[in-house]
Amino acid sequence: MGCEIKTSQDGKYIIETITGNLDGKLALENNLKAHALGQELGVNRYLVDVTDSRNVDSAPAAYSFAHFRMKNNPGIDQTARVATLVKPGDRSHNFIEIISRNSGLDVTIFTDRHKAINHLLKD
């Protein structure tokens, strides 16, 4: 699994690009790094590109990740807007989106990069 974290060219959002199999432990580690950068730069919008990554967590593990470990973590900006970019047909991240949204986090899945970025930039 690999992860690259950088700012967009305009500096308005953080890009987190993940490759390989992904589980909640690795996702949390990467999200904490991305949110630390966001806090440093005063940015709370995140494009999480998992087009080359599949979520391999079980449903209970995914629930714990989204509902407890992300929601109750002081290193995660609870006001963040997250656009998750997935490969068309990849539904392995859908449960995370549902649980995240149900716990009050602003997480939305997209298959189109431009739509994801537009979602991040809208006010």
Long-range contacts (C-beta under 8 A, 24 or more apart in sequence): 1-26, 1-53, 3-30, 3-33, 5-30, 5-33, 5-34, 5-37, 7-37, 7-41, 7-43, 8-47, 8-117, 11-41, 11-43, 12-43, 12-45, 12-120, 12-121, 13-43, 13-45, 13-46, 13-47, 13-117, 13-120, 13-121, 14-38, 14-41, 14-43, 14-45, 14-46, 14-47, 15-46, 15-47, 15-49, 16-46, 16-47, 16-48, 16-49, 17-49, 18-48, 18-49, 18-50, 18-52, 18-53, 19-52, 19-53, 20-52, 20-53, 21-53, 21-54, 21-56, 22-50, 22-53, 22-54, 22-55, 22-56, 22-57, 23-55, 23-56, 23-57, 23-61, 24-57, 24-61, 24-62, 24-64, 24-65, 24-69, 27-65, 28-65, 28-69, 28-70, 28-73, 31-70, 31-76, 32-73, 32-75, 32-76, 35-75, 35-76, 35-77, 35-80, 36-75, 38-77, 38-80, 39-77, 44-77, 44-79, 44-80, 44-81, 45-80, 45-81, 45-82, 45-83, 45-120, 45-121, 46-80, 46-81, 46-82, 46-83, 46-120, 47-83, 47-85, 47-116, 47-117, 47-120, 48-82, 48-83, 48-84, 48-85, 49-85, 49-113, 50-84, 50-85, 50-86, 50-90, 50-93, 51-85, 51-86, 51-87, 51-90, 52-87, 54-90, 54-92, 55-92, 55-93, 55-95, 55-96, 56-92, 59-95, 62-95, 62-96, 62-99, 63-95, 63-99, 65-96, 66-96, 66-99, 66-100, 66-103, 66-105, 67-99, 67-102, 67-103, 70-100, 70-103, 70-105, 71-103, 71-104, 71-105, 78-104, 78-105, 79-106, 80-105, 80-106, 81-106, 81-119, 81-120, 82-106, 82-107, 82-108, 83-108, 83-110, 83-116, 83-117, 83-119, 83-120, 84-108, 84-109, 84-110, 84-116, 85-109, 85-110, 85-111, 85-113, 85-116, 86-110, 86-111, 87-111
